[in-house]
């Protein structure tokens, strides 16, 4: 394969110029597995291009290739993960303290951005599937009503696919947003492979900004991600956001791996694609035959295994047999499959599950939808306010001085600035959160 950005940096390294600049290893081998990364690990020089520079260079050309593949007008490479892209997109499309609507089932980085930009978010709560114990979509008429009643809102951010592989009807959501002149931002950190799977993806469905975390499902290095824009006129402002929320020393190996990830998925053999997709479908069928619940929720490569009340036990079972799942909650285990997995390894998921003593309590009550706590002060006020520490179980009536969540998936159960109430504490107890843990509350 012709990894253009990788090959350019590699060719530059092979010239053997003496490096009297950062980074400190100077490209010299140290006798470790990192030697290859050292060789192409550079800082910005006239030869290496500049991710955030004004001149058009081979890094920009790699971004343009990614934009073309995904069907966007503009792509910005991110070396600080999807979090950098989320913050940059919110900076680009929000306009004031009350300008953001948030799907409650979203990553804590959104609240971090609200602290930085002094935003008081409004929320829409997605519907809850009591059988699977996960959130799904939200009612479009409710979205329409919220946007109609809140003219200050300029942007709406959702997560699709979710950690469990649920995909929203992004086209329908985008249509509602655009009818109110509201920009739709999609945190699609787990969705960079969807286009290759032949299913609907947020870029083609009309989202204004989409963040793909390439390292999650493509063969890219950790922290590598893409910010894709439907309208290239916003690229300059978005790049300013990337500069503000990223590092001033972006990693060249990460950038090279983003180009590698794009080319890998773009040129992937159709037979290989179908084989992996079919292997996942076969595992789900086998799991269902054993008594588990394992539907495809939109993402063909995500395997979510529901076993009421036994999620953590099933996770430990897989771990004891050499399989490390992505995450577990009280009733689910989530496996991330990618096109880099071996077919035999995918099949092993069902092989190992067959030895699990599945004796689910049919009457086990799955913790319901997350309760919505009352927002008392803004996330920024809570973050910078005077705080004290106390056990969570004793904090009812207090205002959260930190986000209370389980990671992954990192969705706040009680957010900064919200009151900790009895319902929230009951929910946290149901999902086995440690309520003896000390947390920060606003004085």
Wavefront OBJ file of the C-alpha trace (Angstrom):
o trace
v 0.000 0.000 0.000
v 1.106 3.565 -0.655
v 0.773 5.318 2.685
v 1.581 8.765 1.364
v 2.006 10.711 4.598
v 3.876 7.820 6.213
v 6.154 7.410 3.193
v 6.992 11.119 3.067
v 8.024 11.192 6.728
v 9.890 7.885 6.376
v 11.789 9.174 3.316
v 12.693 12.313 5.216
v 14.057 10.233 8.114
v 16.067 8.075 5.710
v 17.982 11.140 4.468
v 19.864 10.983 7.750
v 19.941 14.709 8.474
v 21.310 15.490 11.931
v 18.417 16.471 14.168
v 19.304 19.323 16.459
v 15.658 19.870 17.301
v 12.949 18.115 19.304
v 12.122 15.370 20.192
v 14.907 14.254 22.469
v 15.435 10.750 21.067
v 16.687 12.344 17.769
v 15.322 9.366 15.836
v 17.965 7.025 17.238
v 17.035 3.434 18.119
v 16.902 2.533 21.803
v 16.536 -1.220 21.424
v 12.798 -1.216 22.145
v 9.610 -1.772 20.174
v 9.304 2.024 19.939
v 12.314 2.334 17.628
v 10.147 2.525 14.507
v 8.095 5.320 16.031
v 11.247 7.199 17.051
v 12.480 7.056 13.457
v 9.484 9.005 12.089
v 8.765 11.092 15.196
v 9.436 14.715 14.268
v 8.654 18.250 15.252
v 7.620 21.006 12.832
v 10.461 22.012 10.506
v 10.471 23.350 6.920
v 10.758 19.724 5.745
v 8.050 18.138 7.877
v 5.055 20.366 7.304
v 2.864 21.853 10.023
v -0.561 20.538 11.019
v -1.655 24.021 12.068
v 0.412 26.089 9.641
v -0.839 28.464 6.971
v 0.958 26.824 4.034
v -0.683 23.947 2.171
v 1.498 20.870 2.656
v 1.404 17.060 2.529
v -0.414 16.917 5.886
v -3.254 18.972 4.384
v -3.247 16.653 1.380
v -3.739 13.673 3.698
v -6.642 15.514 5.362
v -8.168 16.144 1.934
v -7.971 12.440 1.071
v -9.822 11.607 4.285
v -12.474 14.244 3.590
v -13.018 12.814 0.109
v -13.356 9.248 1.387
v -15.839 10.134 4.124
v -17.802 12.513 1.887
v -17.145 15.767 3.753
v -15.971 19.130 2.464
v -13.247 19.379 5.065
v -11.303 17.097 7.414
v -9.024 18.103 10.264
v -6.562 15.604 11.730
v -6.720 15.322 15.510
v -3.829 14.032 17.613
v -5.546 14.496 20.993
v -8.423 12.114 20.336
v -12.098 12.661 19.650
v -12.163 14.903 22.730
v -10.187 17.537 20.805
v -12.682 17.309 17.950
v -15.726 17.568 20.221
v -14.358 20.678 21.919
v -13.427 22.245 18.574
v -16.846 21.532 17.043
v -18.645 23.033 20.033
v -16.403 26.088 19.846
v -17.225 26.391 16.138
v -21.010 26.081 16.335
v -22.143 27.334 19.745
v -22.964 30.978 20.240
v -23.519 31.994 23.846
v -24.352 30.606 27.279
v -27.678 28.993 26.312
v -26.740 27.866 22.825
v -26.240 24.103 23.285
v -28.669 21.201 23.395
v -27.142 17.912 24.505
v -28.266 14.315 24.195
v -27.915 13.200 27.832
v -26.197 10.020 26.655
v -23.013 11.873 25.753
v -19.379 11.884 26.817
v -18.109 13.931 29.759
v -15.842 15.893 27.404
v -18.923 17.883 26.386
v -19.378 19.106 29.938
v -15.670 19.879 30.106
v -16.212 22.098 27.065
v -19.185 23.759 28.761
v -16.829 24.691 31.599
v -14.303 26.157 29.165
v -16.836 28.041 27.013
v -19.187 28.958 29.894
v -22.210 27.175 28.454
v -25.299 26.144 30.419
v -26.433 23.067 28.451
v -30.018 21.977 27.971
v -30.678 18.237 27.731
v -32.920 15.873 25.857
v -33.259 12.446 27.469
v -33.212 9.437 25.122
v -35.697 6.612 25.467
v -34.651 3.635 27.571
v -34.825 -0.030 26.546
v -35.675 -1.874 29.761
v -34.939 -5.287 28.270
v -31.371 -4.443 27.272
v -30.712 -1.821 29.903
v -29.502 0.785 27.395
v -30.634 4.117 26.013
v -31.656 4.385 22.384
v -33.178 7.255 20.400
v -35.281 10.206 21.436
v -38.606 11.460 20.141
v -38.253 13.760 17.166
v -41.368 15.723 18.084
v -39.811 16.423 21.499
v -36.632 17.617 19.781
v -38.697 19.833 17.484
v -40.551 21.303 20.477
v -37.357 22.037 22.434
v -35.748 23.791 19.468
v -38.915 25.767 18.745
v -39.095 27.000 22.335
v -35.398 27.823 22.699
v -34.286 30.117 19.906
v -30.893 30.643 21.559
v -29.853 27.068 20.742
v -27.417 27.043 17.837
v -26.050 23.488 18.110
v -27.232 20.027 19.137
v -24.792 17.203 19.899
v -25.613 13.504 19.938
v -23.662 10.250 20.178
v -24.063 7.779 17.309
v -23.182 4.982 17.435
v -23.278 4.642 21.202
v -20.917 2.402 23.130
v -23.474 -0.385 22.738
v -23.597 0.057 18.955
v -26.964 1.828 18.752
v -27.177 4.154 15.741
v -29.576 7.092 15.666
v -31.559 8.043 12.580
v -29.121 10.882 11.970
v -30.819 12.007 8.763
v -34.142 12.525 10.550
v -32.425 14.337 13.434
v -30.481 16.543 11.006
v -33.692 17.459 9.166
v -35.320 18.643 12.408
v -32.227 20.608 13.425
v -31.829 22.285 10.058
v -35.492 23.296 10.021
v -34.626 25.445 13.069
v -31.257 26.617 11.679
v -29.471 24.526 14.318
v -26.200 22.727 13.563
v -26.021 19.006 14.290
v -22.761 17.687 15.766
v -22.337 13.919 15.979
v -19.859 12.347 18.356
v -19.270 9.260 16.231
v -16.101 8.225 18.030
v -17.027 4.586 17.493
v -18.228 4.985 13.908
v -15.276 5.473 11.559
v -15.832 1.999 10.062
v -19.560 2.394 9.306
v -19.130 3.632 5.737
v -17.042 0.551 4.916
v -19.780 -1.649 6.374
v -22.241 -0.297 3.826
v -24.565 1.161 6.460
v -25.700 4.704 7.057
v -23.107 6.989 8.631
v -23.454 10.504 10.106
v -21.463 12.289 7.395
v -23.608 11.092 4.504
v -26.745 11.569 6.616
v -26.222 15.334 6.804
v -24.586 16.102 10.144
v -22.750 19.430 10.145
v -19.771 18.109 12.098
v -18.765 14.511 12.752
v -15.980 13.317 14.985
v -14.521 9.889 14.197
v -12.073 8.424 16.689
v -9.959 6.525 14.177
v -8.004 4.657 16.825
v -11.144 2.965 18.135
v -12.062 0.963 15.025
v -9.355 1.639 12.407
v -5.660 0.641 12.508
v -4.592 4.083 13.751
v -2.606 4.946 16.846
v -4.319 5.897 20.084
v -5.398 9.577 20.101
v -5.767 9.656 16.325
v -9.137 11.080 15.193
v -10.840 13.049 12.400
v -13.077 16.112 12.582
v -15.221 16.213 9.426
v -17.232 19.259 8.337
v -20.155 19.302 5.930
v -19.441 22.926 5.045
v -15.784 23.740 4.441
v -16.414 27.413 5.212
v -16.223 26.522 8.903
v -12.810 24.858 8.571
v -10.772 27.936 9.524
v -12.677 28.470 12.777
v -12.630 24.749 13.536
v -8.859 24.663 13.037
v -8.508 27.535 15.519
v -10.463 25.384 17.941
v -8.174 22.434 17.275
v -5.171 24.626 18.065
v -6.748 25.892 21.268
v -7.856 22.480 22.547
v -4.970 20.383 21.231
v -1.272 20.170 21.798
v 1.231 22.503 20.170
v 3.359 19.395 19.545
v 1.121 17.147 17.424
v 2.476 13.632 16.958
v 3.790 12.768 13.494
v 3.385 9.000 14.037
v -0.279 9.620 14.963
v -0.805 11.786 11.870
v 0.821 9.153 9.680
v -1.408 6.489 11.226
v -4.506 8.551 10.392
v -3.549 8.429 6.727
v -2.827 4.710 7.093
v -6.236 4.150 8.708
v -8.041 5.987 5.928
v -6.267 4.051 3.182
v -6.757 0.736 4.966
v -10.515 1.159 5.202
v -10.849 2.717 1.739
v -9.033 -0.155 -0.002
v -10.282 -3.016 2.171
v -11.261 -6.067 0.159
v -15.029 -6.625 -0.092
v -14.668 -10.312 0.726
v -12.803 -9.430 3.921
v -15.463 -6.881 4.889
v -18.273 -9.383 4.379
v -16.428 -12.133 6.207
v -15.984 -10.015 9.357
v -19.560 -8.688 9.252
v -20.921 -12.225 8.810
v -18.695 -13.537 11.609
v -20.208 -10.979 14.001
v -23.726 -11.890 12.893
v -22.940 -15.569 13.437
v -21.663 -14.896 16.969
v -24.866 -13.006 17.791
v -26.969 -15.918 16.521
v -24.978 -18.381 18.604
v -25.252 -16.202 21.698
v -29.014 -15.912 21.262
v -29.268 -19.702 20.997
v -27.544 -19.960 24.396
v -30.059 -17.677 26.094
v -28.202 -14.375 25.870
v -29.763 -11.350 24.170
v -27.448 -9.961 21.495
v -29.164 -7.828 18.842
v -27.501 -5.764 16.150
v -28.375 -2.185 17.109
v -27.110 -0.580 13.912
v -23.357 -1.147 14.029
v -22.633 -4.474 12.299
v -19.291 -4.905 14.090
v -20.395 -4.215 17.676
v -21.307 -7.246 19.785
v -23.344 -6.323 22.841
v -24.238 -9.248 25.093
v -27.123 -8.746 27.507
v -27.385 -11.057 30.529
v -29.608 -9.499 33.178
v -27.682 -8.766 36.354
v -24.593 -10.729 35.308
v -22.663 -8.253 33.185
v -19.645 -7.947 35.451
v -19.564 -11.700 36.068
v -19.615 -12.407 32.332
v -16.833 -9.857 31.809
v -14.712 -11.689 34.417
v -15.519 -15.014 32.735
v -14.192 -13.757 29.408
v -11.137 -12.298 31.133
v -10.356 -15.627 32.818
v -10.445 -17.307 29.387
v -8.156 -14.843 27.611
v -10.679 -12.374 26.159
v -10.670 -8.751 27.312
v -13.985 -7.051 26.528
v -14.238 -3.296 25.991
v -16.596 -2.687 28.899
v -19.310 -4.131 31.120
v -22.204 -2.789 33.105
v -24.674 -4.503 35.404
v -26.336 -6.390 32.567
v -24.199 -6.033 29.427
v -20.787 -6.846 28.055
v -19.552 -4.941 24.988
v -17.072 -6.339 22.466
v -15.473 -4.055 19.856
v -14.787 -5.958 16.647
v -12.826 -4.371 13.810
v -11.601 -5.432 10.382
v -8.238 -6.165 12.001
v -9.647 -9.077 14.032
v -9.070 -12.675 12.998
v -12.255 -14.596 12.154
v -11.297 -17.387 14.556
v -10.888 -14.861 17.362
v -14.352 -13.433 16.697
v -15.865 -16.918 16.825
v -14.086 -17.472 20.146
v -16.475 -14.973 21.778
v -19.332 -17.444 21.386
v -17.098 -20.428 22.179
v -16.139 -18.970 25.569
v -19.644 -17.669 26.335
v -20.944 -21.236 25.970
v -19.124 -22.166 29.204
v -20.686 -19.347 31.238
v -23.272 -20.513 33.817
v -26.093 -18.388 32.454
v -28.804 -18.461 35.078
v -30.339 -15.050 34.741
v -33.084 -14.014 37.077
v -35.999 -13.372 34.733
v -37.385 -10.980 37.333
v -34.118 -9.094 37.751
v -34.854 -5.422 37.476
v -32.477 -3.615 35.156
v -31.656 -0.155 36.434
v -33.955 2.218 34.621
v -33.155 5.311 32.633
v -30.750 7.707 34.320
v -32.698 10.230 36.405
v -32.276 13.853 35.383
v -30.944 15.881 38.268
v -31.809 19.532 38.733
v -29.220 21.950 37.377
v -28.579 24.498 40.120
v -25.536 26.335 38.771
v -23.581 26.204 35.520
v -20.821 23.626 34.973
v -18.276 26.473 34.981
v -19.511 27.853 38.308
v -19.395 24.364 39.817
v -15.921 23.653 38.475
v -14.368 26.853 39.761
v -16.457 27.155 42.926
v -15.227 26.397 46.457
v -15.633 22.709 47.173
v -15.410 20.200 49.970
v -15.103 16.391 49.956
v -17.658 14.023 51.403
v -18.874 10.440 50.830
v -21.356 10.296 47.990
v -23.906 8.505 50.199
v -23.981 11.576 52.472
v -24.188 14.143 49.673
v -27.944 14.158 48.989
v -29.060 17.766 48.566
v -25.559 18.975 47.701
v -24.453 20.333 44.314
v -21.964 18.149 42.420
v -18.535 19.723 42.087
v -17.445 16.976 39.689
v -19.060 14.710 37.129
v -20.237 11.424 38.604
v -19.962 8.683 36.001
v -18.660 5.225 35.188
v -15.885 5.048 32.594
v -16.372 3.675 30.057
v -18.649 4.983 28.645
v -18.054 8.250 30.519
v -21.668 9.501 30.448
v -22.327 11.738 33.482
v -25.019 10.376 35.796
v -24.901 13.530 37.880
v -23.233 16.413 36.070
v -21.246 19.348 37.336
v -23.603 21.893 38.900
v -26.503 19.473 39.375
v -28.098 18.600 42.700
v -27.472 15.100 44.036
v -30.907 13.752 44.927
v -32.333 10.512 46.307
v -33.253 9.179 42.853
v -29.707 9.659 41.574
v -28.284 7.910 44.634
v -30.719 5.005 44.206
v -29.735 4.675 40.545
v -26.022 4.747 41.363
v -26.603 2.039 43.965
v -28.505 -0.101 41.435
v -25.655 0.035 38.923
v -23.151 -0.906 41.649
v -21.410 2.451 41.866
v -19.334 2.851 45.016
v -21.437 5.315 47.026
v -18.861 5.251 49.846
v -16.448 7.032 47.501
v -15.625 10.619 48.429
v -16.660 13.233 45.876
v -16.353 16.991 45.549
v -19.429 19.064 46.252
v -19.878 22.813 46.048
v -19.737 24.512 49.457
l 1 2 3 4 5 6 7 8 9 10 11 12 13 14 15 16 17 18 19 20 21 22 23 24 25 26 27 28 29 30 31 32 33 34 35 36 37 38 39 40 41 42 43 44 45 46 47 48 49 50 51 52 53 54 55 56 57 58 59 60 61 62 63 64 65 66 67 68 69 70 71 72 73 74 75 76 77 78 79 80 81 82 83 84 85 86 87 88 89 90 91 92 93 94 95 96 97 98 99 100 101 102 103 104 105 106 107 108 109 110 111 112 113 114 115 116 117 118 119 120 121 122 123 124 125 126 127 128 129 130 131 132 133 134 135 136 137 138 139 140 141 142 143 144 145 146 147 148 149 150 151 152 153 154 155 156 157 158 159 160 161 162 163 164 165 166 167 168 169 170 171 172 173 174 175 176 177 178 179 180 181 182 183 184 185 186 187 188 189 190 191 192 193 194 195 196 197 198 199 200 201 202 203 204 205 206 207 208 209 210 211 212 213 214 215 216 217 218 219 220 221 222 223 224 225 226 227 228 229 230 231 232 233 234 235 236 237 238 239 240 241 242 243 244 245 246 247 248 249 250 251 252 253 254 255 256 257 258 259 260 261 262 263 264 265 266 267 268 269 270 271 272 273 274 275 276 277 278 279 280 281 282 283 284 285 286 287 288 289 290 291 292 293 294 295 296 297 298 299 300 301 302 303 304 305 306 307 308 309 310 311 312 313 314 315 316 317 318 319 320 321 322 323 324 325 326 327 328 329 330 331 332 333 334 335 336 337 338 339 340 341 342 343 344 345 346 347 348 349 350 351 352 353 354 355 356 357 358 359 360 361 362 363 364 365 366 367 368 369 370 371 372 373 374 375 376 377 378 379 380 381 382 383 384 385 386 387 388 389 390 391 392 393 394 395 396 397 398 399 400 401 402 403 404 405 406 407 408 409 410 411 412 413 414 415 416 417 418 419 420 421 422 423 424 425 426 427 428 429 430 431 432 433 434 435 436 437 438 439 440 441 442 443
